[in-house]
Amino acid sequence: MLEDLPISKAPLTLLLALGVCASPLAGCSPLENENSAGSKPNVVLVCMDTVRRDHLGTYGHERDTSPFLDELARRSTLFRDASSAASWTKPSVPSFLTGKYPCQHGVYEGSASLKRGSVTDTLPDEALLIAEVFKEDGYRTGAFVHNAQLRYGNGFEQGFDLYRCENMDAEEIRWRGLDWLDAKEDEPFFLYLHFLDAHWPYPVPHSYATLYAEEEVIAPFQKSSWKLIRRELNDGNLEITEAQREGMKALYDGAIRYIDDQLALFHQALVLRGLDENTILCVVSDHGEEFGEHGLFGHGHELWQGLLEVPWILFVPGRPAKVIDVPVSLVDLFPTLLSAAGLTSPEEPEGVDRLSRPNANRPIFAEHKSEGRYIQSLREGHRKTNRHFEGPVRDLEEPPTFAVGERWEVEFKRDENGQMIATQFKPDDGDYDDPVELKGMVTNTSNDLFELSGIPVEVRSGTKKQLAEGARSTEIVDSQVVKVRGEMSDDAFVAERIKFYARGDSSPTEIRGPIEVVELKDGKGRIKIADWWVLFGPETNVKEEKRNQRKRLLRRGEIVAILEAGDSVLEEMGIAKSLEVYDLETDPGEHNASTSAAGTTQALMDMLGKTLTRGRFFSDSDRLLLTPQAIQELRNIGYAE
């Protein structure tokens, strides 16, 4: 079928012979559609994950990476200078889906291994997503998404009748979207498509991977070890030649062309269905990509322009083409796309409707939060200021801080009331999804059950047994010291593996695993690991040699305090502030920073922070503990190392 052919491979004569327009947007007569949705326009919102705008032809790229989007842009409202609100997917996408900044919706953390990777921020129920507005107005709403950071359950699905976040390439997303359109044709629709094909390692068909790149040059980047290669590059342990760097860019360009061809086929399908003359098509990216311009590859590490500059093309049938040169933010997408469809937001939008106020000149604001720091970026004209807030290294004299998802090894004893009292905490090096472990002395042995410090343990036929050095028997008897790996099931801890220690071993009773709940007040509190609460206080010994080697995670509540109170709280919180100022007119690559900013700029950033946080609707409870499956899905796309 024609829809199976990439546009780049379909000859003009074939397109004409089949009665399809040679140009997807040339205005050929649509087929009759008896089930037309009437006067309400359909809306398709497309996000091309990781596509920086300077790699599209309409934004000046020399390669033919985007023939369809270039033609679309010629008939659309083209935003020449659009910026995302963040430099990676997890905070950026909710910003344009809600029209709010990260400091308002609160989605900063995605995942990472060990200490940070076990939890993820979620979009609160209080958030108003653009899909909810369309749904309330009678639209059928659907989403087909490929990015595990946006998986179902994280809040992004609010307002969608159908939300599918799965491992799909651009072709499958195209087909799934069209199948959804065909299932019910008598209602206007809002459809969100999110493509991941231009995300490292750019996993596109071979014909596209080699469209602009030599196979031998890009081969290392397509191996199963691509995550290790990227890590070694970013750690400075691996050098890359200029030819390899250009090869990586060429591979990236091939991935963009793959998306472009699939979008062309998607639009041709709209034409064949008679939907094109009543369908708004909005195409953006959530962030850009760096190829070592500042020593790093990928995204989500800073707020450089190459990470923030994104395409934004808005095609509205019947609306004259227009180029908007004024800098805009993707938070403007929410009110602008609603306006294009003739709708208004039930809430006061943070962004600007760029159809009614195309030349409204506002500072461009962006944010980034990582483990020990928070960065703001404010751009006015060609002057850009970045403010870094660096968190402190935890002082061993401070009360211990525990976070949901962190793994700890806890030595404990039972008090007279049977409560588990921690005597010592020690950071655990295991991954979040490693099994929970119990170690202690066996008591109350009975058939396939025994207890470890009052915790019932069940032995099954598949339970593995092994001997530690000096141990001689795998017989389970009272007073035997064992370590059990497993998981809770009903009222017992089911043993996956039991390790037997030598008789007479005097090891303390301990539990090891990720924290599920934390309750802390005045240096006292309790944590929950698996099904058990462990109490602690000032007398509990906390071994933090490893934790003390790195900066403490800045929590969202602390960011709110910084934004609300400014410099007055920094010393108290132990947070250092620094500035980087760039003149993008003379230094577009952002390599020559000044460390002084005009007082008016800092005052504007302070005022903006206070204003935005007044509209925040998140709390620290808006987060989820990641499941092992979720961790693996994130690892598959390069996260949760």
C-alpha positions in Angstrom: 0.0 0.0 0.0 1.0 3.6 -0.5 0.9 4.3 3.2 3.7 1.7 3.7 6.1 3.6 1.4 8.4 6.3 2.8 7.7 9.5 0.9 11.4 9.6 0.0 11.0 6.3 -1.7 7.7 7.0 -3.5 8.2 8.4 -7.0 6.1 11.4 -8.0 4.6 9.5 -10.9 3.3 6.8 -8.5 1.7 9.4 -6.3 0.0 11.0 -9.3 -1.1 7.7 -10.7 -2.8 6.8 -7.5 -4.6 10.1 -7.3 -2.7 11.4 -4.4 -1.4 15.0 -4.3 2.3 15.2 -5.2 2.6 17.7 -2.3 0.9 16.5 0.9 -0.3 20.1 1.5 -1.0 21.2 -2.1 -4.8 21.6 -1.4 -6.1 18.7 -3.5 -9.8 17.9 -3.0 -10.4 15.5 -0.1 -12.5 12.4 -0.5 -16.1 12.6 0.7 -16.4 11.9 4.4 -20.0 11.4 5.3 -19.1 11.2 9.0 -17.4 14.5 9.1 -17.2 15.9 12.6 -18.8 19.2 11.5 -17.6 22.6 12.4 -15.4 21.6 15.3 -11.8 21.2 14.0 -9.9 18.0 14.8 -6.5 18.5 16.5 -3.3 16.5 16.2 -0.5 17.4 18.5 2.9 15.8 17.6 6.0 15.8 19.8 9.2 14.7 18.1 11.3 13.8 21.2 14.8 15.2 21.2 14.6 17.1 17.9 16.5 20.4 18.0 15.2 22.9 15.6 18.4 23.7 13.7 18.3 20.1 12.3 15.1 20.9 10.2 15.3 22.5 6.8 12.8 25.2 7.6 15.1 26.4 10.4 18.2 26.4 8.1 19.6 22.9 8.1 21.3 22.0 4.8 20.3 18.3 4.8 16.9 17.3 3.5 15.9 15.9 6.9 12.3 17.4 6.9 10.7 17.8 3.4 7.2 17.3 4.8 7.7 19.6 7.8 9.3 22.2 5.6 6.2 22.2 3.3 3.9 22.2 6.3 5.8 25.2 7.7 5.3 27.2 4.5 1.5 26.9 5.0 1.5 27.4 8.8 2.3 29.7 11.7 6.0 29.1 12.1 7.6 30.1 15.4 11.2 30.9 14.5 12.4 31.1 18.1 10.6 28.6 20.4 12.1 27.3 23.6 11.1 24.4 25.9 10.7 25.0 29.6 13.3 22.3 30.4 16.1 20.4 28.8 14.6 16.9 29.0 11.3 15.0 28.6 10.0 14.5 32.2 9.6 18.2 33.1 9.2 19.5 29.6 6.2 17.6 28.3 3.9 18.4 31.3 4.9 22.1 30.8 3.4 22.2 27.3 0.5 19.9 28.2 -0.5 22.1 31.1 0.9 25.5 30.1 2.7 25.6 33.4 6.4 25.7 34.4 8.1 22.9 36.3 8.1 24.9 39.5 4.3 25.0 39.2 3.5 21.4 38.2 6.4 19.9 40.2 7.5 17.3 37.8 11.3 17.4 38.0 12.5 13.9 38.8 12.3 11.0 36.4 14.5 8.3 37.6 18.1 7.2 38.2 19.7 4.2 39.8 20.0 3.6 43.5 19.3 6.7 45.6 17.4 8.7 43.0 16.1 6.2 40.5 13.6 4.4 42.7 11.1 7.3 42.7 9.5 9.4 40.0 7.6 12.7 40.3 4.0 12.5 39.1 1.6 15.1 37.7 -1.0 15.9 40.4 -4.7 15.4 39.9 -5.0 19.1 40.3 -3.2 19.7 37.0 -5.4 20.7 34.1 -4.1 19.1 30.9 -5.0 20.3 27.5 -6.7 16.9 26.7 -9.1 17.5 29.6 -10.2 20.8 28.0 -10.8 19.1 24.7 -12.6 16.2 26.3 -14.9 18.5 28.3 -15.9 20.2 25.0 -17.0 16.9 23.5 -13.8 15.7 21.8 -12.7 12.1 21.6 -9.1 12.0 23.0 -6.3 9.6 22.4 -2.6 9.4 22.9 0.1 7.0 21.5 3.4 7.6 23.2 6.9 6.1 23.2 8.8 7.3 26.2 8.8 5.4 29.5 9.2 8.7 31.4 5.6 9.4 30.3 4.1 6.0 31.2 0.6 5.5 32.3 0.0 6.2 35.9 2.4 9.3 36.1 -0.5 11.7 35.6 0.0 12.5 31.9 -3.0 10.3 30.9 -5.5 12.7 32.5 -8.2 13.7 30.0 -7.4 10.9 27.5 -10.0 8.3 26.6 -7.2 6.1 25.5 -3.5 6.5 26.5 -1.0 4.0 25.2 2.6 4.4 26.3 4.5 1.5 24.8 7.7 0.6 22.8 6.6 1.8 19.4 8.6 3.3 16.5 7.2 6.1 14.4 5.6 3.7 11.9 3.7 1.8 14.5 2.6 5.0 16.2 1.3 6.3 12.9 -0.7 3.1 12.3 -2.0 3.0 15.8 -3.1 6.6 15.6 -4.9 6.0 12.3 -6.6 2.9 13.6 -7.9 4.9 16.5 -9.2 7.6 14.2 -11.0 5.0 12.1 -12.7 3.3 15.1 -15.2 6.1 15.5 -15.7 8.8 12.9 -18.6 10.8 14.2 -16.9 12.9 16.9 -14.1 15.6 16.7 -10.8 14.2 18.0 -7.8 15.4 19.9 -4.8 13.1 19.2 -1.4 13.2 20.8 1.5 11.4 19.1 4.9 11.2 20.8 7.8 9.8 18.7 11.1 8.7 20.3 13.0 7.7 17.1 15.4 10.7 17.3 16.4 9.8 20.9 19.9 8.2 21.4 20.7 5.6 20.1 18.5 6.7 17.2 17.0 3.2 16.6 15.6 3.7 13.1 15.5 1.3 10.1 18.9 0.7 8.5 18.0 2.6 5.3 17.5 5.7 7.4 20.4 5.2 9.8 22.7 5.2 6.7 20.8 7.8 4.7 23.4 10.5 5.5 26.0 8.4 7.5 28.6 5.9 6.6 27.8 2.5 8.2 31.3 1.9 9.6 31.3 5.3 11.3 28.0 4.9 13.1 28.4 1.2 13.9 29.8 1.8 17.4 26.8 3.9 18.4 24.3 1.2 17.4 25.8 -1.6 19.4 24.1 -3.1 22.4 26.8 -1.3 24.5 25.5 2.1 23.5 24.6 3.1 27.1 28.2 2.3 28.2 29.6 4.3 25.3 27.5 7.3 26.1 28.4 7.1 29.8 32.1 6.9 29.0 31.9 9.8 26.6 30.1 12.0 29.2 32.5 10.9 32.0 35.5 11.9 29.8 36.9 8.4 29.7 36.3 8.0 25.9 37.4 10.3 23.1 35.5 10.7 19.9 37.0 11.8 16.6 35.5 14.6 14.6 34.4 12.1 11.9 32.6 10.1 14.6 30.9 13.2 15.9 29.7 14.1 12.5 28.6 10.5 11.9 26.5 10.7 15.1 24.9 13.9 13.8 24.2 12.2 10.5 22.6 9.2 12.2 20.5 11.7 14.2 19.5 13.4 10.9 18.5 10.1 9.5 16.2 9.5 12.5 14.6 12.9 12.0 14.0 12.1 8.3 12.3 8.8 9.4 9.9 10.7 11.6 9.3 13.3 8.8 8.4 10.5 6.3 6.0 8.9 8.8 4.4 12.2 9.4 4.0 12.7 5.7 2.3 9.3 5.4 0.1 10.2 8.3 -1.0 13.4 6.6 -1.6 11.6 3.4 -3.9 9.3 5.3 -5.8 12.3 6.6 -6.2 13.5 3.0 -7.5 10.1 1.9 -10.0 10.2 4.8 -11.2 13.7 4.0 -10.0 15.0 7.3 -7.1 17.3 6.3 -9.3 20.4 5.7 -10.7 20.2 9.2 -7.6 19.1 11.2 -5.2 21.3 13.0 -1.7 19.9 13.0 0.7 21.2 15.7 4.3 19.9 15.7 6.9 20.5 18.4 9.8 18.9 20.2 10.2 18.6 23.9 13.9 19.5 24.0 17.1 19.4 21.9 20.3 17.4 21.9 24.0 18.1 22.3 26.9 16.5 20.5 29.7 17.5 22.8 29.3 21.2 22.3 29.9 21.6 26.1 31.7 18.4 26.7 28.5 16.2 27.0 26.4 14.1 24.7 22.6 13.8 25.0 20.4 16.1 27.0 19.0 16.8 30.5 22.3 18.1 32.0 22.1 21.9 31.6 20.1 24.7 30.0 22.2 25.4 26.9 20.4 26.8 23.9 21.0 23.6 21.9 18.9 21.8 24.6 16.2 24.4 24.7 15.7 25.5 21.1 12.8 23.5 19.6 10.7 23.6 16.5 7.0 24.7 16.7 4.9 24.6 13.5 1.1 25.2 13.8 -1.0 24.4 10.8 -4.6 25.7 11.1 -6.8 25.1 8.0 -7.8 28.3 6.4 -5.4 30.4 8.5 -2.9 32.4 6.4 0.8 31.4 6.8 2.7 33.6 9.2 6.3 33.6 10.6 6.6 34.8 14.2 10.1 35.9 15.1 9.4 37.0 18.7 10.9 34.5 21.2 8.2 32.2 22.6 8.0 29.4 25.1 6.2 26.1 24.8 4.1 27.0 27.8 2.4 29.2 25.2 1.2 26.0 23.4 -1.6 25.4 25.8 -3.6 28.6 25.2 -2.5 28.9 21.6 -3.7 25.4 20.5 -7.0 25.9 22.4 -7.4 29.2 20.6 -6.7 27.6 17.2 -9.6 25.2 18.0 -11.9 28.0 19.2 -11.7 27.0 22.8 -10.6 28.9 25.9 -9.0 27.5 29.1 -11.2 27.4 32.2 -8.1 28.5 34.1 -6.0 31.6 33.6 -3.1 30.3 31.4 0.5 31.0 32.3 1.4 31.2 28.7 0.4 33.6 25.9 -2.1 32.9 23.1 0.2 33.5 20.2 -2.6 33.7 17.7 -4.2 36.7 19.3 -1.0 38.2 20.7 1.8 37.0 18.3 4.3 39.7 19.2 3.9 39.7 23.0 7.4 40.0 24.2 8.1 38.1 27.4 11.3 36.8 29.0 12.0 33.1 28.2 12.3 31.1 31.4 13.5 27.5 31.8 14.4 25.2 34.7 16.5 22.2 35.5 16.8 20.1 38.6 19.5 17.5 39.2 20.7 15.7 42.3 22.4 18.5 44.1 21.5 21.6 42.2 18.7 23.7 40.7 19.3 25.9 37.6 17.2 28.7 36.2 17.6 30.3 32.8 16.2 33.7 31.8 16.6 35.1 28.3 15.7 38.6 27.3 16.6 39.4 23.7 20.2 38.2 23.1 21.1 38.4 26.8 20.8 35.1 28.8 21.4 34.5 32.5 21.7 31.2 34.2 21.5 30.9 37.9 22.9 27.8 39.7 21.8 26.9 43.2 24.2 24.2 44.5 23.1 22.1 47.4 25.4 21.3 50.4 27.2 18.1 51.2 25.3 16.6 54.2 27.0 17.2 57.6 27.4 14.0 59.6 26.2 15.9 62.6 22.8 16.5 61.1 20.0 14.1 61.7 19.9 11.4 59.0 17.7 12.1 55.9 15.9 9.2 54.3 14.0 9.3 51.0 11.5 6.9 49.5 13.3 4.5 47.2 16.7 4.7 48.8 18.2 1.3 49.7 19.6 0.9 53.2 21.0 -1.9 55.3 19.4 -1.7 58.7 20.6 -3.5 61.8 17.8 -3.8 64.4 16.6 -5.4 67.6 13.2 -6.0 69.1 12.0 -4.0 72.1 9.7 -5.2 74.8 6.7 -4.4 72.7 8.0 -6.3 69.7 8.8 -3.2 67.7 11.9 -3.2 65.4 14.4 -0.6 66.7 17.2 0.3 64.3 20.7 0.3 65.9 22.5 1.2 62.7 21.8 2.4 59.2 24.3 1.8 56.4 23.8 2.8 52.7 23.3 -0.2 50.4 25.0 -0.4 47.0 22.3 -2.6 45.4 19.9 -1.5 42.7 16.4 -0.6 43.7 14.9 -3.7 42.1 17.3 -6.1 43.9 15.3 -8.5 46.2 14.9 -7.6 49.9 17.2 -9.4 52.2 16.8 -10.6 55.9 19.6 -11.8 58.0 19.3 -13.3 61.5 18.9 -16.3 63.7 16.4 -19.0 62.8 13.7 -19.6 65.4 10.4 -21.5 65.6 11.2 -23.9 62.8 8.1 -25.8 61.6 7.9 -27.7 58.3 8.4 -25.1 55.5 8.2 -22.2 57.9 10.5 -20.5 60.3 11.1 -17.0 61.8 13.9 -14.5 61.7 13.5 -12.1 64.6 9.7 -12.6 64.6 9.3 -12.4 60.8 7.7 -15.5 59.3 9.7 -16.9 56.4 8.3 -19.5 53.9 10.4 -22.0 52.1 9.1 -23.4 48.8 10.3 -26.1 46.4 12.1 -23.6 44.2 14.0 -21.9 47.0 17.7 -22.0 46.4 20.2 -22.8 49.1 23.9 -22.1 49.4 26.7 -22.2 52.0 28.7 -19.4 53.2 32.4 -20.0 54.0 32.6 -22.3 57.0 29.0 -23.5 56.8 28.5 -27.2 56.5 24.8 -27.9 56.2 21.7 -26.4 54.5 19.4 -27.9 57.1 17.1 -25.3 58.6 17.3 -25.6 62.4 16.8 -23.2 65.3 19.8 -21.0 66.2 21.1 -21.3 62.6 22.2 -17.9 61.1 20.9 -17.4 57.6 20.4 -14.6 55.0 17.2 -14.8 53.1 16.4 -13.1 49.8 12.8 -12.9 48.7 9.6 -11.0 48.7 6.4 -10.6 50.7 3.4 -12.7 49.9 0.4 -12.6 52.1 1.6 -12.9 55.7 5.0 -14.4 55.1 8.3 -13.5 53.5 8.8 -16.1 50.7 12.4 -17.2 50.3 13.9 -17.0 46.9 17.4 -17.9 48.2 18.8 -18.9 51.6 22.4 -18.5 52.5 23.6 -20.6 55.5 26.4 -19.3 57.8 28.7 -21.2 60.1 27.4 -22.3 63.5 28.2 -19.8 66.1 28.1 -16.8 63.7 27.2 -13.7 65.8 26.2 -11.4 63.0 23.5 -8.8 64.0 19.9 -9.1 62.8 19.5 -6.9 59.7 17.2 -6.1 56.8 18.2 -4.7 53.5 16.0 -3.1 50.8 14.4 0.1 49.5 12.5 2.5 51.7 8.8 2.6 50.9 7.6 5.1 53.4 9.4 7.7 55.6 8.0 9.4 58.7 10.4 11.8 60.4 10.1 14.5 63.1 12.7 16.1 65.3 15.4 13.6 64.4 13.1 10.6 65.3 10.9 8.6 63.1 10.4 5.3 61.3 10.8 3.9 57.8 9.1 1.0 56.1 11.0 -1.6 54.1 8.9 -4.3 52.5 6.2 -4.9 55.1 8.1 -3.8 58.2 8.3 -0.6 60.1 11.7 0.2 61.7 12.0 2.9 64.3 15.0 5.1 64.8 16.2 8.1 66.9 19.3 10.2 67.8 20.9 7.1 69.3 20.8 5.2 66.0 24.2 5.0 64.4 24.2 6.1 60.8 27.2 5.2 58.7 27.2 7.6 55.8 30.7 7.4 54.3 29.3 7.0 50.8 26.4 9.4 51.2 28.6 12.1 52.4 30.7 11.9 49.3 28.1 13.6 47.2 25.7 16.4 47.4 22.4 15.9 49.1 19.4 15.8 46.8 17.6 19.1 46.6 14.0 18.4 47.3 11.1 20.2 45.6 10.1 21.9 48.8 13.5 23.5 49.0 13.2 24.8 45.5 9.9 26.4 46.4 11.6 28.0 49.4 14.4 29.4 47.2 11.9 30.8 44.7 9.6 32.2 47.4 12.3 33.7 49.7 15.3 34.3 47.4 18.7 34.9 48.9 17.4 35.3 52.4 17.2 31.5 52.9 20.3 30.4 51.0 22.8 30.7 53.9 20.4 28.9 56.3 20.0 26.1 53.8 23.7 25.9 53.0 23.0 26.6 49.3 25.5 28.4 47.1 24.4 30.6 44.2 26.4 31.4 41.1 25.7 33.2 37.8 26.5 32.8 34.2 25.7 35.5 31.7 25.9 35.1 27.9 25.5 37.5 25.0 23.9 35.2 22.4 24.5 37.7 19.6 28.3 37.6 19.9 28.5 34.2 21.6 25.8 31.9 20.3 27.6 28.8 21.4 27.6 30.0 25.1 31.3 29.5 25.7 32.3 32.9 27.2 30.4 33.5 30.4 30.4 36.6 32.5 29.7 36.1 36.2 27.9 39.4 36.8 24.3 40.1 35.9 22.5 43.4 36.0 20.6 43.9 39.2 17.4 44.3 37.2 17.9 40.8 35.7 18.3 39.2 39.1 15.3 41.2 40.5 13.2 40.0 37.5 14.2 36.4 38.2 13.4 36.7 41.9 10.0 38.3 41.1 9.2 35.7 38.4 10.1 32.9 40.9 7.7 34.3 43.6 5.0 34.8 41.0 5.2 31.4 39.6 5.3 29.5 42.9 2.0 31.2 43.9 0.4 29.2 41.2 2.0 25.8 42.1 -0.3 22.9 42.7 2.1 20.0 43.6 3.3 18.6 46.9 6.1 16.3 47.9 3.6 13.4 48.1 3.1 13.6 44.3 5.6 10.8 43.5 5.6 7.1 42.9 7.9 4.3 43.8 9.1 2.8 40.6 8.4 -0.9 40.0 11.1 -3.2 38.7 9.3 -3.3 35.3 9.2 0.5 35.2 13.0 0.6 36.0 13.7 -1.8 33.2 11.6 0.2 30.7 13.6 3.3 31.6 16.9 1.5 31.3 15.9 0.4 27.8 15.9 4.0 26.7 19.0 5.0 28.6 17.7 6.1 32.0 17.9 4.5 35.4 21.6 3.4 35.0 
